[in-house]
């Protein structure tokens, strides 16, 4: 009985560490996506301004 409880406890402990790793990796992917989206929008705005396009709102 002791070994069964110990096995389940250790298995649950390892699962929590993996969940934290997956969450951290997902956060990094989301941060890279947001930063690349921001960079692309700034690049687009700068290029359109260089070409003389009017991007002001009415």
Biopython code that builds the backbone (N, CA, C, O; Angstrom):
import numpy as np
from Bio.PDB.StructureBuilder import StructureBuilder

atoms = [
    (1, "UNK", "N", (0.832, -1.191, 0.000)),
    (1, "UNK", "CA", (0.000, 0.000, 0.000)),
    (1, "UNK", "C", (0.880, 1.260, 0.000)),
    (1, "UNK", "O", (0.596, 2.222, -0.714)),
    (2, "UNK", "N", (1.929, 1.244, 0.792)),
    (2, "UNK", "CA", (2.823, 2.395, 0.864)),
    (2, "UNK", "C", (3.431, 2.714, -0.498)),
    (2, "UNK", "O", (3.490, 3.876, -0.899)),
    (3, "UNK", "N", (3.882, 1.685, -1.204)),
    (3, "UNK", "CA", (4.512, 1.902, -2.504)),
    (3, "UNK", "C", (3.512, 2.396, -3.547)),
    (3, "UNK", "O", (3.880, 3.161, -4.439)),
    (4, "UNK", "N", (2.270, 1.974, -3.447)),
    (4, "UNK", "CA", (1.238, 2.444, -4.375)),
    (4, "UNK", "C", (0.975, 3.936, -4.159)),
    (4, "UNK", "O", (0.861, 4.700, -5.117)),
    (5, "UNK", "N", (0.883, 4.332, -2.923)),
    (5, "UNK", "CA", (0.657, 5.751, -2.616)),
    (5, "UNK", "C", (1.867, 6.572, -3.044)),
    (5, "UNK", "O", (1.721, 7.642, -3.635)),
    (6, "UNK", "N", (3.051, 6.072, -2.747)),
    (6, "UNK", "CA", (4.279, 6.775, -3.127)),
    (6, "UNK", "C", (4.379, 6.918, -4.641)),
    (6, "UNK", "O", (4.779, 7.969, -5.142)),
    (7, "UNK", "N", (4.017, 5.868, -5.371)),
    (7, "UNK", "CA", (4.081, 5.907, -6.836)),
    (7, "UNK", "C", (3.126, 6.955, -7.395)),
    (7, "UNK", "O", (3.496, 7.723, -8.283)),
    (8, "UNK", "N", (1.894, 6.989, -6.879)),
    (8, "UNK", "CA", (0.928, 7.976, -7.357)),
    (8, "UNK", "C", (1.356, 9.400, -6.990)),
    (8, "UNK", "O", (1.175, 10.326, -7.781)),
    (9, "UNK", "N", (1.917, 9.575, -5.803)),
    (9, "UNK", "CA", (2.373, 10.896, -5.373)),
    (9, "UNK", "C", (3.500, 11.400, -6.278)),
    (9, "UNK", "O", (3.480, 12.552, -6.711)),
    (10, "UNK", "N", (4.468, 10.549, -6.560)),
    (10, "UNK", "CA", (5.587, 10.953, -7.414)),
    (10, "UNK", "C", (5.139, 11.183, -8.848)),
    (10, "UNK", "O", (5.666, 12.062, -9.530)),
    (11, "UNK", "N", (4.195, 10.418, -9.300)),
    (11, "UNK", "CA", (3.677, 10.596, -10.659)),
    (11, "UNK", "C", (2.961, 11.940, -10.786)),
    (11, "UNK", "O", (3.125, 12.640, -11.785)),
    (12, "UNK", "N", (2.172, 12.299, -9.780)),
    (12, "UNK", "CA", (1.493, 13.595, -9.789)),
    (12, "UNK", "C", (2.475, 14.744, -9.682)),
    (12, "UNK", "O", (2.265, 15.799, -10.279)),
    (13, "UNK", "N", (3.537, 14.550, -8.932)),
    (13, "UNK", "CA", (4.558, 15.582, -8.775)),
    (13, "UNK", "C", (5.277, 15.849, -10.104)),
    (13, "UNK", "O", (5.556, 16.999, -10.443)),
    (14, "UNK", "N", (5.574, 14.790, -10.848)),
    (14, "UNK", "CA", (6.223, 14.946, -12.149)),
    (14, "UNK", "C", (5.296, 15.605, -13.152)),
    (14, "UNK", "O", (5.768, 16.363, -14.000)),
    (15, "UNK", "N", (4.016, 15.353, -13.094)),
    (15, "UNK", "CA", (3.061, 15.958, -14.015)),
    (15, "UNK", "C", (2.963, 17.460, -13.838)),
    (15, "UNK", "O", (2.788, 18.197, -14.809)),
    (16, "UNK", "N", (3.075, 17.915, -12.593)),
    (16, "UNK", "CA", (2.993, 19.351, -12.340)),
    (16, "UNK", "C", (4.205, 20.079, -12.906)),
    (16, "UNK", "O", (4.086, 21.202, -13.395)),
    (17, "UNK", "N", (5.365, 19.444, -12.839)),
    (17, "UNK", "CA", (6.572, 20.068, -13.393)),
    (17, "UNK", "C", (6.464, 20.176, -14.911)),
    (17, "UNK", "O", (6.907, 21.164, -15.495)),
    (18, "UNK", "N", (5.884, 19.173, -15.546)),
    (18, "UNK", "CA", (5.729, 19.209, -16.994)),
    (18, "UNK", "C", (4.732, 20.274, -17.413)),
    (18, "UNK", "O", (4.913, 20.925, -18.442)),
    (19, "UNK", "N", (3.669, 20.459, -16.617)),
    (19, "UNK", "CA", (2.685, 21.483, -16.941)),
    (19, "UNK", "C", (3.306, 22.871, -16.882)),
    (19, "UNK", "O", (3.000, 23.724, -17.716)),
    (20, "UNK", "N", (4.163, 23.099, -15.918)),
    (20, "UNK", "CA", (4.845, 24.385, -15.811)),
    (20, "UNK", "C", (5.770, 24.619, -16.986)),
    (20, "UNK", "O", (5.899, 25.747, -17.463)),
    (21, "UNK", "N", (6.415, 23.566, -17.456)),
    (21, "UNK", "CA", (7.311, 23.678, -18.605)),
    (21, "UNK", "C", (6.525, 24.000, -19.869)),
    (21, "UNK", "O", (6.947, 24.825, -20.679)),
    (22, "UNK", "N", (5.392, 23.352, -20.028)),
    (22, "UNK", "CA", (4.554, 23.607, -21.208)),
    (22, "UNK", "C", (4.007, 25.026, -21.169)),
    (22, "UNK", "O", (3.969, 25.697, -22.201)),
    (23, "UNK", "N", (3.587, 25.494, -20.011)),
    (23, "UNK", "CA", (3.066, 26.852, -19.887)),
    (23, "UNK", "C", (4.149, 27.883, -20.182)),
    (23, "UNK", "O", (3.889, 28.896, -20.832)),
    (24, "UNK", "N", (5.355, 27.623, -19.706)),
    (24, "UNK", "CA", (6.466, 28.538, -19.953)),
    (24, "UNK", "C", (6.801, 28.596, -21.440)),
    (24, "UNK", "O", (7.046, 29.674, -21.983)),
    (25, "UNK", "N", (6.813, 27.444, -22.095)),
    (25, "UNK", "CA", (7.107, 27.404, -23.527)),
    (25, "UNK", "C", (5.998, 28.101, -24.317)),
    (25, "UNK", "O", (6.281, 28.806, -25.286)),
    (26, "UNK", "N", (4.758, 27.914, -23.918)),
    (26, "UNK", "CA", (3.645, 28.595, -24.586)),
    (26, "UNK", "C", (3.725, 30.102, -24.420)),
    (26, "UNK", "O", (3.409, 30.851, -25.345)),
    (27, "UNK", "N", (4.144, 30.545, -23.253)),
    (27, "UNK", "CA", (4.323, 31.983, -23.021)),
    (27, "UNK", "C", (5.413, 32.569, -23.890)),
    (27, "UNK", "O", (5.285, 33.686, -24.390)),
    (28, "UNK", "N", (6.488, 31.817, -24.071)),
    (28, "UNK", "CA", (7.576, 32.291, -24.927)),
    (28, "UNK", "C", (7.119, 32.394, -26.373)),
    (28, "UNK", "O", (7.446, 33.361, -27.061)),
    (29, "UNK", "N", (6.367, 31.407, -26.839)),
    (29, "UNK", "CA", (5.862, 31.430, -28.213)),
    (29, "UNK", "C", (4.919, 32.613, -28.402)),
    (29, "UNK", "O", (4.980, 33.296, -29.424)),
    (30, "UNK", "N", (4.052, 32.858, -27.430)),
    (30, "UNK", "CA", (3.128, 33.990, -27.516)),
    (30, "UNK", "C", (3.880, 35.318, -27.522)),
    (30, "UNK", "O", (3.517, 36.228, -28.268)),
    (31, "UNK", "N", (4.918, 35.438, -26.704)),
    (31, "UNK", "CA", (5.701, 36.668, -26.658)),
    (31, "UNK", "C", (6.427, 36.909, -27.981)),
    (31, "UNK", "O", (6.468, 38.041, -28.462)),
    (32, "UNK", "N", (6.992, 35.875, -28.566)),
    (32, "UNK", "CA", (7.668, 36.013, -29.859)),
    (32, "UNK", "C", (6.666, 36.414, -30.928)),
    (32, "UNK", "O", (6.977, 37.246, -31.781)),
    (33, "UNK", "N", (5.464, 35.838, -30.899)),
    (33, "UNK", "CA", (4.440, 36.184, -31.878)),
    (33, "UNK", "C", (4.031, 37.647, -31.762)),
    (33, "UNK", "O", (3.927, 38.344, -32.771)),
    (34, "UNK", "N", (3.799, 38.115, -30.547)),
    (34, "UNK", "CA", (3.375, 39.504, -30.345)),
    (34, "UNK", "C", (4.482, 40.464, -30.763)),
    (34, "UNK", "O", (4.207, 41.483, -31.398)),
    (35, "UNK", "N", (5.725, 40.155, -30.416)),
    (35, "UNK", "CA", (6.829, 41.033, -30.799)),
    (35, "UNK", "C", (7.033, 41.066, -32.309)),
    (35, "UNK", "O", (7.315, 42.124, -32.871)),
    (36, "UNK", "N", (6.893, 39.920, -32.969)),
    (36, "UNK", "CA", (7.040, 39.906, -34.422)),
    (36, "UNK", "C", (5.884, 40.645, -35.093)),
    (36, "UNK", "O", (6.087, 41.301, -36.114)),
    (37, "UNK", "N", (4.683, 40.551, -34.541)),
    (37, "UNK", "CA", (3.542, 41.293, -35.074)),
    (37, "UNK", "C", (3.747, 42.795, -34.919)),
    (37, "UNK", "O", (3.430, 43.563, -35.827)),
    (38, "UNK", "N", (4.268, 43.211, -33.785)),
    (38, "UNK", "CA", (4.558, 44.627, -33.556)),
    (38, "UNK", "C", (5.637, 45.114, -34.511)),
    (38, "UNK", "O", (5.512, 46.196, -35.085)),
    (39, "UNK", "N", (6.696, 44.329, -34.688)),
    (39, "UNK", "CA", (7.764, 44.709, -35.618)),
    (39, "UNK", "C", (7.282, 44.807, -37.048)),
    (39, "UNK", "O", (7.662, 45.726, -37.774)),
    (40, "UNK", "N", (6.450, 43.870, -37.458)),
    (40, "UNK", "CA", (5.918, 43.897, -38.809)),
    (40, "UNK", "C", (5.012, 45.101, -39.040)),
    (40, "UNK", "O", (5.047, 45.709, -40.111)),
    (41, "UNK", "N", (4.202, 45.450, -38.041)),
    (41, "UNK", "CA", (3.327, 46.613, -38.197)),
    (41, "UNK", "C", (4.142, 47.913, -38.252)),
    (41, "UNK", "O", (3.814, 48.818, -39.018)),
    (42, "UNK", "N", (5.198, 48.003, -37.445)),
    (42, "UNK", "CA", (6.050, 49.195, -37.505)),
    (42, "UNK", "C", (6.790, 49.291, -38.836)),
    (42, "UNK", "O", (6.936, 50.379, -39.392)),
    (43, "UNK", "N", (7.250, 48.166, -39.338)),
    (43, "UNK", "CA", (7.908, 48.139, -40.638)),
    (43, "UNK", "C", (6.952, 48.554, -41.752)),
    (43, "UNK", "O", (7.326, 49.317, -42.642)),
    (44, "UNK", "N", (5.738, 48.062, -41.703)),
    (44, "UNK", "CA", (4.729, 48.413, -42.703)),
    (44, "UNK", "C", (4.398, 49.905, -42.636)),
    (44, "UNK", "O", (4.301, 50.570, -43.668)),
    (45, "UNK", "N", (4.225, 50.426, -41.427)),
    (45, "UNK", "CA", (3.920, 51.845, -41.267)),
    (45, "UNK", "C", (5.073, 52.715, -41.771)),
    (45, "UNK", "O", (4.850, 53.720, -42.447)),
    (46, "UNK", "N", (6.292, 52.329, -41.442)),
    (46, "UNK", "CA", (7.455, 53.097, -41.892)),
    (46, "UNK", "C", (7.611, 53.066, -43.407)),
    (46, "UNK", "O", (7.913, 54.091, -44.019)),
    (47, "UNK", "N", (7.410, 51.913, -44.010)),
    (47, "UNK", "CA", (7.522, 51.795, -45.463)),
    (47, "UNK", "C", (6.440, 52.591, -46.175)),
    (47, "UNK", "O", (6.707, 53.245, -47.183)),
    (48, "UNK", "N", (5.218, 52.536, -45.654)),
    (48, "UNK", "CA", (4.140, 53.286, -46.297)),
    (48, "UNK", "C", (4.344, 54.792, -46.139)),
    (48, "UNK", "O", (3.990, 55.563, -47.031)),
    (49, "UNK", "N", (4.909, 55.208, -45.020)),
    (49, "UNK", "CA", (5.210, 56.633, -44.835)),
    (49, "UNK", "C", (6.318, 57.063, -45.796)),
    (49, "UNK", "O", (6.263, 58.160, -46.351)),
    (50, "UNK", "N", (7.320, 56.209, -45.995)),
    (50, "UNK", "CA", (8.401, 56.520, -46.928)),
    (50, "UNK", "C", (7.875, 56.652, -48.355)),
    (50, "UNK", "O", (8.379, 57.468, -49.127)),
    (51, "UNK", "N", (6.884, 55.870, -48.706)),
    (51, "UNK", "CA", (6.325, 55.912, -50.047)),
    (51, "UNK", "C", (5.331, 57.044, -50.237)),
    (51, "UNK", "O", (4.855, 57.276, -51.349)),
    (52, "UNK", "N", (5.014, 57.752, -49.153)),
    (52, "UNK", "CA", (4.142, 58.912, -49.253)),
    (52, "UNK", "C", (2.682, 58.605, -49.105)),
    (52, "UNK", "O", (1.847, 59.431, -49.474)),
    (53, "UNK", "N", (2.337, 57.459, -48.582)),
    (53, "UNK", "CA", (0.929, 57.137, -48.366)),
    (53, "UNK", "C", (0.400, 57.859, -47.128)),
    (53, "UNK", "O", (1.108, 57.992, -46.129)),
    (54, "UNK", "N", (-0.822, 58.315, -47.196)),
    (54, "UNK", "CA", (-1.426, 59.032, -46.081)),
    (54, "UNK", "C", (-2.154, 58.024, -45.198)),
    (54, "UNK", "O", (-3.127, 57.406, -45.630)),
    (55, "UNK", "N", (-1.688, 57.858, -43.968)),
    (55, "UNK", "CA", (-2.271, 56.875, -43.061)),
    (55, "UNK", "C", (-3.011, 57.531, -41.893)),
    (55, "UNK", "O", (-3.250, 56.875, -40.879)),
    (56, "UNK", "N", (-3.374, 58.794, -42.009)),
    (56, "UNK", "CA", (-4.071, 59.470, -40.924)),
    (56, "UNK", "C", (-5.549, 59.104, -40.958)),
    (56, "UNK", "O", (-6.119, 58.839, -42.016)),
    (57, "UNK", "N", (-6.143, 59.097, -39.794)),
    (57, "UNK", "CA", (-7.568, 58.809, -39.691)),
    (57, "UNK", "C", (-8.345, 60.111, -39.867)),
    (57, "UNK", "O", (-7.879, 61.167, -39.439)),
    (58, "UNK", "N", (-9.510, 60.051, -40.484)),
    (58, "UNK", "CA", (-10.307, 61.280, -40.685)),
    (58, "UNK", "C", (-10.846, 61.862, -39.417)),
    (58, "UNK", "O", (-11.527, 62.886, -39.449)),
]
sb = StructureBuilder()
sb.init_structure("model")
sb.init_model(0)
sb.init_chain("A")
sb.init_seg("    ")
for serial, (resi, resn, name, xyz) in enumerate(atoms, 1):
    if name == "N":
        sb.init_residue(resn, " ", resi, " ")
    sb.init_atom(name, np.array(xyz, "f"), 0.0, 1.0, " ", f" {name:<3s}", serial, name[0])
structure = sb.get_structure()
